[in-house]
Amino acid sequence: MRLVFYKSHNIILLTTDEYCQLFELYVLNVLFLKITGTYRNMKAIKEQLFYSSQHSFLISEFNQNYFDSPWHFHNEYELTFINSGYGTRFVGTSAEAFTVGDLVLIGPQLPHYWRCDTAFYEKKHLIAKSQIIQFKNELFFNNELPEMKNIHSLLKKSISGVQFLDGKKYEKQITSLKNVKGIYRLLSFYAILEELSLDTNYKLLSTNQSSQFYQAKDSVTFQRILNYIFENLEHDISLDVIALKVHMNKSSFCKYFKKRTKTTFTEYVNGLRIAKASKLLSETDLTISEICFASGFNSLSYFNRQFKKRKEMSPSAYINLYQRKK
């Protein structure tokens, strides 16, 4: 038996089993949204994508109050562009701030999660919008054409996640791709990837083999940790308390966390706090002292040291840099 599934005006035929799997994922997402407003205790879901027989890759546009996809991974490559919204982007072991123009290529099996800032969950007028292109390994590696050697090289880097630092310049190409039909759709996609493969203004986000550090058996634990960090980022975060919440002692928790993030818990939290402070420094008129405490630090001298360590400049120099850019 086959069921018809409508997605973005394309008709996709699914088997009964495929439909049940898709419906189960949908129900899980809706239940967690209605109960919590975010994704407390959510597993890193393995997302199963369904392709139209008319297309060799998927294009999706999301336009909503906040990005509601949980911590997840899939077998496909994914190119994500942020048209609107800001918050924290998680890719493998990486956790960084994102904003408009963020462009990231994610490899197969690499867990990822875009979490909007708290304001998006509290205010209805804010909009999060993204363009997502997803494609299978077979599209490029079943028969490796020499003309695609640059693209092959780029895709191999994506196992760590690749952020393109001047992503805004690709907005028109990526946004308009959904309107292109037939062979020109595929050729336009190849052209985007070729340009990205030649772009030297990029950085790798995660450590090698990061796609292997999240297993289904413990992904729920890591999601609990992320949720607790964000719920308490502006306050003191006790190692004893968070270890207890995931049913570990302090020593076991520290080993668990470092194995999966390649850094200590304190360094990880400091990184998230510095990312928040950077946003406040560049977008608000708050004083450095006010931003220090609003970001979760309880010592101005410690905040200054951590900021300089990560940004290679003082908070005041960072403010001056952004004022000159404006």
N, C-alpha and C positions, 0 to 999 in steps of 0.2 A: 504493500500500500504506500502511495506517495501523497504528500500533502503540499498544497501551494502556499508559499510564504511570500508576502509582499514586502520589499525593502527598497526605499528610495526609488519607487516607480519601476523597479525591476522585479520580474516574477522568478522566484527561486523554488525549484522542486526539492522537497526534503523527504527522506524516509520517515516513517513513524518514530523510530528511535532517535533520529537527528532532531526532529521536532520536539520530542520530550526533553532531550538534553537542553535545547535552547530555552524551552519554556521554564525548566527548572532553574536555570541561571537567572532568567528574568524575575521569577517569583522571589528568589533569594535576595536579589538587589532591592526590589520594591519593599520587601519586609524589613530589611535593615534600614532603609531610608525612612520608612514610616515610624519605626520604633525608636530610632536613635538620632536621626537627622544627619548622622555621619556613618562610618563603618566600624563600629566597635566590634572587636572579636571576629573580624572577617578574615576568612582564609584567602591566601593568594590563589585566586581562581585560575585554572587553566582555561583560557577562552578558546572556544571553537568557532571558527569563522566559516560562513557559508557563501560560496561564490555563485554568481549568476553564470549560466552557460554562455552568456554574451560577453563576459569580461574576464580577463586574465589577472586582474588585480582589483582591489576594492578601494573606493573613495567614500569617505563619510564626513559629514559636517555636523558638528554638535553646537547648539546654540541654546543655552539654558542658564539657570540661576547660578549654578556651580558645577564643576566637573564631578560626576557621580560614579565614575568607574572606580572600582576598588583596586587594591594591590593585586596585580595579575600578570600573567605571562601567556605566550602563545607560540606556536611553531613558525609563524610568519615574521618577516621583517616589517617594521612600522616606521613611517616618517610622519612626525607630528609637528604641526605649525600652530602657534597660539595667536589668534586674531584679537582676542580680548580676554582679560583676566590676569590675575597675578596670585602668587602663593609660593608653595614649595614643591619642587620636582624631585621625585625619587627614582633613580635608575640604578639597579644593582646596589653597589655600596655607596653610591653618590647621593647626596642630599643638598640641593642648592635652590636658591630663589629663582623663580621664573616670572616673566612679565610678557607684555605684547611683543611679538617678533621672535619669541623663543622657537627654535627649530632644532629638532633632535631626531637622529636616526637610531633605531633600536633593533638589535639583532634577535634572532630566534631564542626563545627560552629565557630571555633576560627580563626579570620582574621590573615593573614600572608603575608609577602612580603619581598623577598630578593632583595635589591637594590645594584647593583655593584657600586664601586667607579667611579667618573667622568671619570677617565682615560679609562675605558672600552668603554665609549660612544664616545671617541675622537680618540682612537688608534685601528686600525683594527687587530693588531697582538695578542691582548690579548684574552684569551679564558676563558669562564665560563662554567663549566661542573658539572652536578649533577646527582645523582641517586635518584629517588623518588618511594616509595612504598605506594600505597593507598588501603585501605580496609574498608569494611563496618562493622558496629556494630554487625550485625547478625552473622558474622564469629566466634564471641567469646561469645556472650551473649544470643543467642536464647536458648542454652542448656548449662548452665555453668558447665563444667566438673571440678571436684575437682583437677585434675592434672594441670589445667590451672590457679589456684588461684593466682600465682605470676604474670602471664600476665594480669589477670583481674585487679589486684592492680595497675600495671603500666598504663594500659589504662585509669583507673579512674584519675590518676594523670595528664594525658595528656590534661585535660580540661584547664590547665594552661600553657601547653607547657613544654616539658622536654628537656633540653640540656644535652647530655652525654659528659663530659669534656675530656674523652679520646677516642673520636670518631674514631680516625684514626685506632685503632686496629680492627674495624669492617669493614674496607674498602673491604677486599678481599671477605668476606662473602656476603656483600650487592651487590658488583659489579658483582659477579659471579652468583647471584641468577637468573638473566634473562636467563642464559644458561641451567638451570635445568628444567627437564620436568616431567610431570605427578605427581604422589603422592609425589615424592621426592622434587618437587618444594614447595609443601605445608609444608612438614615436615621440610625442610631447613628454611622456613620462621618462623615456630613455634620455631625452635631452636634459631634463631636470637632474637626473642622477649623474649624468656626465658632467654637468656644471658643478655639482656638489663634489664630485670626485677630484676636480681640479682646484677646488677652493682650499687654500692653505690656511685660512683663518678659522680654525676649528680646534676643539680639544676633546680628548677622550674622558669620559665621565667616571667609569667604574674600573675596578681592578680586573685583570684577566681571570677567566673562569668564574666570574661572578654569577653567571647563570646557574651555576651548580650549588651555590651556597644556600638557596632557599628550596627546601624540600617540602612536599605537602604535609608531612607529619609535624613540622614545627613552624610552618608559615603563619599559623594562627597566633602563635606566641609572639612572633615579631610584629604582627599587626597590632597586638595589644600594647606592645612597647611603644610603637609609633603614636598610637592614640593617646597614651598616657603622657608622652613627651609634649605633644601639642596642647593637651588640656592643661598642662602645668608649666609651659615654657616661660611664662612671665614670673613664675614663683620658684621657690626652692624645690629641687627635685632630688629626693633622697634615694640613694642606691638601695638601702635596706627596704624601703617601701616598694619600689618598682620590682625588686627581686621577689618580694613576697607575693606581689600581684601575679607573677608568672610562675609561682610555686618553685622557686629556686632559693638557695642560700646566696649570699653576696658573692662569694668566690666563684661559684658555678655560673652565676649570671654574668660576671665580668668575662669569663672565658667564653661563654656562649656568644656574647655580644661582639667581642673582638674577632672571633672566628668568622662571623658573618659580615662584619663591616670593615674589617682590617684596621680598626682604630679603637681607642678606648671609649667607654660610654661618655665620660666627661668631655673628651675632644669632640665627639659627635654632637653633643648638646651645645657646646660652645660654638660649633660651626653653624648650627641652626640659629642661634641667638645673634651671631655676627651678621648672618644673612638678613635677619630682621632689622638689625641696627643699621645696616647699609641702606636699606630701603627707607627707613625713617630719616636718615641723614640727608638723603638725596631728594626727598619728597615733602618734608615738613620743616617747620620753623622751630621745632623743639630744640632745647639746648642739648649739648653733648651729655651733660649730667642726667637730664630727663630721659634721654634715649637709652643711656646706660641701664637705668633701672626699669624702663619700659620693656627692655629686651630680656630681662631676667637676671642681669648681673647685680650683685649687691656691693660691689667695690669699683669705684671709678678707675683706680690705678690698675686693677686687674683687667677691667674692660679695655683700657687703653693698650695694655700689653697684648691682649688677645687679638685686638683689632689690627694692630701693627704687624703681628705675627702672620695673620692671614691675608691682609690686604697690602702689606709692605708699605704702609703709610699710616700716619696718625688719623684719627677721626676728623680733626680740623682740616688737614690737608685733603681728605676725601670730600669734605663739604666744598672747599675751594675748587677742587677739580670739577665737580658737577656744576658749580656756579659759572665757571668758565665755559663749559659745554653749552649751557643755556644761553 
